[in-house]
Amino acid sequence: MKYAIKIHKFSTVDDLDNAWNLEDFKVLLERFELPNVESTDLKEVRELLFMAIADKDPSEAARIVLDYKLSNEMNEHQIDSVSYEMLVDKISEEYPRIELHKTLFIINQLLYKAFNGKFPNAKATIIDFDITPKMNADKDITKEIVLKCFAQNLDSHNVIKRLFHNQLDAEEAFEEANDIIWFLNKTENQYQLITSDYFMSSQEFINEEFDANISFYEEE
């Protein structure tokens, strides 16, 4: 299948809009021993939470936030281990379960800002683009289609090309595509994707306009 892609804008960010809501912050404030906060101003409550987080040991603070967000995905031992690893490594890029990278990024960046840089600063990539199916190509644009197209316009050092070449070549199913791309949103006339800067950075793209021929894995 053939697609034409035009990239309109790259953005590199260290935070995601709407990653946390007021209820999240209030629950965390209770866990950080500052309950019964009555304010409904998100910015004010966020600042209170940052102060409460900063009063804790960094690894203990990480454990509390990890337990809140990922207790259904990690056991107590895993949470304890990650809470220490987060202080020295970009765990949102290195954790073996790719499906947890987005949540680990959100947690990492909350802690990074609360502790004024004691945690590594991870980045996310936002790309606004058009994608046009050619001839009989599937018009239902999925994360796999986008990722396979974009990979053809990335330089040879890109981690997706190095780790997932069999999936990109349709020799294996590309189930990881749904987790590598965190969000794929369609606006009025364009698409926007959000992913980790680890997987796709603006410096790795070769052209802003390109065509891509892709294929899909078929079980025998």
C-alpha positions as CSV (number, residue, x, y, z in Angstrom):
1,M,0.0,0.0,0.0
2,K,1.2,3.5,-0.9
3,Y,0.8,6.7,1.1
4,A,1.9,10.3,0.7
5,I,2.9,12.1,3.9
6,K,3.5,15.8,4.5
7,I,4.8,16.9,7.9
8,H,3.7,20.3,9.0
9,K,5.2,20.7,12.4
10,F,7.5,19.0,14.9
11,S,7.4,19.7,18.6
12,T,9.6,18.4,21.4
13,V,8.0,18.6,24.8
14,D,8.8,17.5,28.4
15,D,5.1,17.3,29.4
16,L,1.8,16.2,28.0
17,D,-1.3,18.3,28.2
18,N,-4.1,16.8,30.4
19,A,-1.8,14.0,31.6
20,W,-3.1,14.7,35.2
21,N,-6.4,16.0,36.3
22,L,-7.6,17.6,39.6
23,E,-8.8,14.3,41.0
24,D,-5.4,12.8,40.3
25,F,-3.7,15.6,42.2
26,K,-6.1,15.4,45.2
27,V,-5.7,11.6,45.5
28,L,-1.9,12.0,45.4
29,L,-2.0,14.8,48.0
30,E,-3.8,12.3,50.4
31,R,-1.1,9.8,49.7
32,F,1.5,12.4,50.4
33,E,-0.2,13.2,53.7
34,L,-1.8,16.4,52.7
35,P,-5.5,15.6,52.6
36,N,-8.7,17.7,52.5
37,V,-7.4,20.3,50.0
38,E,-10.5,22.3,49.0
39,S,-9.2,24.3,46.1
40,T,-10.4,23.5,42.6
41,D,-7.7,25.5,40.9
42,L,-5.6,23.0,39.1
43,K,-2.4,25.1,39.1
44,E,-2.7,25.8,42.8
45,V,-3.3,22.2,43.7
46,R,-0.4,21.2,41.5
47,E,1.9,23.5,43.4
48,L,0.7,22.1,46.7
49,L,1.4,18.6,45.4
50,F,4.9,19.6,44.2
51,M,5.7,20.9,47.7
52,A,4.4,17.7,49.3
53,I,6.4,15.5,46.9
54,A,9.6,17.6,47.5
55,D,9.3,16.9,51.2
56,K,9.8,13.2,50.6
57,D,12.9,11.3,49.7
58,P,13.0,11.1,45.9
59,S,12.8,7.3,45.7
60,E,10.0,7.2,48.2
61,A,8.1,9.9,46.3
62,A,8.5,7.9,43.1
63,R,7.2,4.8,44.8
64,I,4.1,6.6,45.9
65,V,3.3,7.9,42.5
66,L,4.2,4.6,40.8
67,D,1.9,2.8,43.2
68,Y,-1.0,5.2,42.3
69,K,-0.6,4.8,38.6
70,L,0.8,1.3,38.0
71,S,-0.2,-0.9,41.0
72,N,-2.3,-3.0,38.6
73,E,0.6,-3.5,36.2
74,M,3.6,-3.9,38.7
75,N,4.0,-5.8,41.9
76,E,5.5,-4.2,45.0
77,H,9.0,-5.4,44.3
78,Q,8.9,-4.0,40.7
79,I,7.6,-0.7,42.0
80,D,10.4,-0.5,44.6
81,S,13.0,-1.4,42.0
82,V,11.7,1.2,39.4
83,S,11.5,3.9,42.1
84,Y,15.3,3.7,42.5
85,E,16.1,3.2,38.8
86,M,14.1,6.4,37.9
87,L,16.7,8.5,39.7
88,V,19.5,7.5,37.4
89,D,17.9,6.2,34.1
90,K,15.2,7.3,31.7
91,I,13.1,4.4,32.7
92,S,10.3,5.6,30.4
93,E,12.6,4.8,27.5
94,E,14.3,1.7,28.9
95,Y,11.6,-0.3,30.7
96,P,11.2,-3.6,28.8
97,R,7.4,-3.4,28.7
98,I,6.7,-0.8,26.0
99,E,3.0,-0.6,26.9
100,L,4.1,1.2,30.1
101,H,6.4,3.8,28.6
102,K,3.7,6.5,28.2
103,T,2.6,6.2,31.9
104,L,6.2,6.0,33.1
105,F,6.9,9.2,31.1
106,I,4.0,11.0,32.7
107,I,5.2,9.9,36.2
108,N,8.8,10.7,35.5
109,Q,8.0,14.3,34.3
110,L,5.8,15.0,37.4
111,L,8.7,14.0,39.6
112,Y,11.3,15.8,37.5
113,K,9.4,19.1,37.9
114,A,8.5,18.6,41.6
115,F,12.2,17.9,42.4
116,N,13.6,20.6,40.1
117,G,15.6,18.2,38.0
118,K,16.7,15.4,40.4
119,F,15.1,12.9,38.0
120,P,16.3,12.6,34.3
121,N,14.4,14.8,31.9
122,A,12.6,12.7,29.3
123,K,11.1,14.1,26.1
124,A,8.2,13.4,23.9
125,T,7.8,14.2,20.2
126,I,4.6,15.6,18.7
127,I,4.2,15.6,14.9
128,D,1.4,17.3,12.9
129,F,1.0,15.8,9.4
130,D,-1.2,14.9,6.5
131,I,-1.3,11.3,5.2
132,T,-3.0,10.5,1.9
133,P,-3.8,7.0,0.7
134,K,-2.8,6.3,-2.9
135,M,-4.9,4.1,-5.2
136,N,-6.4,1.2,-3.2
137,A,-4.5,1.8,0.0
138,D,-6.5,1.5,3.2
139,K,-8.2,4.8,4.2
140,D,-8.6,3.7,7.8
141,I,-5.3,5.2,9.2
142,T,-3.9,3.1,12.1
143,K,-0.9,3.5,14.3
144,E,0.8,0.6,12.4
145,I,0.3,2.4,9.0
146,V,1.7,5.6,10.3
147,L,4.6,4.0,12.0
148,K,5.6,2.0,9.0
149,C,5.3,5.0,6.7
150,F,7.3,7.3,9.0
151,A,10.0,4.6,9.5
152,Q,10.8,4.8,5.8
153,N,11.7,8.5,6.3
154,L,14.0,8.0,9.4
155,D,17.8,7.7,9.3
156,S,19.5,4.4,9.9
157,H,20.3,5.2,13.5
158,N,16.7,5.3,14.5
159,V,15.8,2.8,17.3
160,I,12.6,1.6,15.7
161,K,14.5,0.6,12.5
162,R,17.1,-1.2,14.6
163,L,14.7,-3.0,17.0
164,F,11.7,-3.7,14.8
165,H,13.1,-4.3,11.3
166,N,11.2,-7.7,11.0
167,Q,7.9,-6.0,11.9
168,L,8.6,-3.1,9.5
169,D,9.3,-5.6,6.7
170,A,6.1,-7.4,7.5
171,E,7.9,-10.6,8.5
172,E,6.3,-10.4,11.9
173,A,3.1,-8.8,13.3
174,F,3.7,-5.3,14.5
175,E,1.7,-5.3,17.7
176,E,4.2,-2.9,19.4
177,A,3.1,-0.1,17.1
178,N,0.1,0.6,19.3
179,D,2.4,1.3,22.2
180,I,5.2,3.0,20.4
181,I,2.7,5.7,19.2
182,W,1.1,7.0,22.4
183,F,-1.6,9.0,20.7
184,L,-2.9,9.3,17.1
185,N,-5.5,12.0,16.8
186,K,-7.3,13.3,13.7
187,T,-8.1,17.0,13.7
188,E,-10.2,18.7,11.1
189,N,-7.8,18.2,8.2
190,Q,-4.7,16.7,9.7
191,Y,-3.3,14.0,12.0
192,Q,-1.2,14.4,15.1
193,L,0.9,11.7,16.7
194,I,2.6,11.7,20.1
195,T,5.5,9.4,20.9
196,S,8.6,9.2,22.9
197,D,11.6,11.2,21.6
198,Y,13.5,8.0,22.2
199,F,11.6,6.3,19.4
200,M,11.3,9.2,17.0
201,S,13.0,12.6,17.2
202,S,12.8,15.5,14.7
203,Q,16.5,15.2,14.0
204,E,16.1,11.7,12.6
205,F,13.7,12.7,9.8
206,I,15.1,13.0,6.3
207,N,12.3,14.8,4.4
208,E,9.2,16.7,5.3
209,E,7.3,15.3,2.3
210,F,7.6,11.7,1.1
211,D,5.9,8.6,-0.2
212,A,5.9,5.3,1.5
213,N,5.1,1.8,0.3
214,I,4.2,-0.5,3.2
215,S,3.0,-4.1,3.6
216,F,1.4,-6.1,6.4
217,Y,2.2,-9.4,8.0
218,E,0.0,-12.3,6.9
219,E,0.0,-15.6,8.8
220,E,0.6,-18.6,6.8
